[in-house]
Amino acid sequence: MKYLPESKTLFTGSYDGRICSWDINTGIAKVVQGNGHTNQVSGLATTRTSVISCGMDDTVRTFGLDDLTFG
């Protein structure tokens, strides 16, 4: 789980590899699209423009904060 206080956005990773972006103000979640993880998400980190995730599928993935799509 990773929280971005400036945008009031929470990112969560699931056992099935799915990552969601939650708008804290509305409670609405968006699923990150594209070729993500095939197994449990074990860590999330952020930069100013992207999120970096690592999974138990032995991969590291990134996606942009603006489009929520794995690159």
N, C-alpha and C positions, 0 to 999 in steps of 0.2 A: 504494500500500500504506500502511496506517495501523495501528499497534499501540497497544492500550490496556493498559498494564501492570497497572493495578489489577484488571481482569477477565481478564487473560491471553487477550485476544481480538485476532485479526488480521483486518483487512478487506482484501480484494484486489479489484481491478477488472480486467476482461478486455477483449480486443479486440472482443468481441461485445456489450458493454454489461452483462454480468452482474457482479454484486457478490456475493461470498461472505463470510460471517462464520465464521472458523475458531477453534475452541476449542483452544488450544495444549496443554492438559493431555491431551485425548483424541485430537486430530487430526481431529475430526469437523467438517465444514463444512456450513453452512446457506446456501442461496441466498436472497437478499433478494427478496421477492415484490412484485408490483404493477407499475405502469407505470414501468419504469426507462428506461435509455438505449437508443437504437437503434443506437449505434455505440460505439467504444472509450471506455472510462472513462479520463480523463486526470488526474484528481486527486481526493483524498479528504481531508476535514478532519472533526474531531469537536468536539462540545460535550459537556456533561455528560449530555445526554439523547438526542442524535441524531448522525447522520452526514450530511455534506453532500458531494455528489459533483458533478463536472462532467464532461461528455463531449464528444467530438468531434462530437456531434449538435447542438452549440450550445445545450445545456440544462444547468440546474443542478437537481438533485433532492435531496430530503432523506428520511430514514427514521429512525424511532425505534429506539433501542437495545433497547427492551423487546419490540417486536413484529416487527422486521425486515421492515417493509412500507413501500414508498414511499407518501408522503402525498399 
